[in-house]
Amino acid sequence: MSAQVSILIPCHNAAPWLEETLESALAQTWQKKEIILVDDGSTDASLALARQFGPRGIRVFSQPNRGASAARNHAWRIASGDYLQFLDADDLISPDKIELQMAALMSGPSGRVASCAWARFRDDPARAEFVDEAVFRDFTPIEFLQLGGNAGRMIHPSAWLTPRTVAERAGPWNEELTVNDDGEFFCRALLASNGIRFTPIARSYYRSGLPSSLSQRRDEQSRRSQFRSIELIADHLQRAEDSAGVRKAIASYYQRFIYDFYPFPADLMVQAAQRVAAFGGSTLAPPMGSKTAILVRLLGWRCVWRLKYWCFRHAH
């Protein structure tokens, strides 16, 4: 008897994109599936739209606004599947995505997590470009997490397929995090797994660049959530392997945080710099284009970053 897959969809004010996402879930060629949507206190038409899909088998629940992680945990508690497919309410997956990943997982050792090729898009998934090839292969958990620190590589939540047993060993999503909750959860999930099985033909589509996206938020709460997620990832990683390579990757996680958010909040910049030094330093260079590089050569990156932050504050 084939295993059941639970497709778990957290939803908050996603009405413009939700129908396309739900059709993407319904179109999965893996037959033994359940689709569960938890509306997280939407104030738009999301909940009403989701309920229109009830006759087609999508189970819809609602809760007061508590965040995406809480909605995922709610859906997970309801789910009965042997495998978990987390699917954000504005993302898409190819019709054979789950079937291909299930075939890959079932053909090898148990306890692995499946990934797939993924790409960013804004409006039309047909224009998505699958370019982040550094993550398009099999990995051990430590290898992948080191790549995340050293090179900033990632895989968005909808690209994974996770055995329930692995997810349960990892534990629930951290509901205190608002940004990079997926990075922290999948860090634990990967470390609880026997490795990553890449499925090259399967596809996942990550809708990016939306003003409402959590990943686009730059407020203080979001920055503190990002920092806290890095603290947790660093702790999970070091507990798993306290090697020179892991310490270098952890230093780079903190260094990238500095480059992403400098100079605010000031207390986190100080803490991050202290962590970079404590883990042996980082050779990570600040990301910049050619025009910014000219200013950096003249003024130094910290001064340029302060100017950019000042301009951003006054523009908003």
Secondary structure by P-SEA (a helix, b strand, c coil): cbbbbbbbbbbccccccaaaaaaaaaacccccbbbbbbbcccccaaaaaaaaacccbbbbbbbccccaaaaaaaaaaaccccbbbbbccccccccaaaaaaaaaaaacccbbbbbcbbbbbcccccccccccccccccccaaaaaaaaaacccccccccccccaaaaaaacccccccccaaaaaaaaaaaaaccbbbbbccbbbbbbccccccccccccaaaaaaaaaaaaaaaaaaaaacccaaaaaaaaaaaaaaaaaccccaaaaaaaaaaaaaaaccccccccccaaaaaaaacccaaaaaaaaaaaaaaac
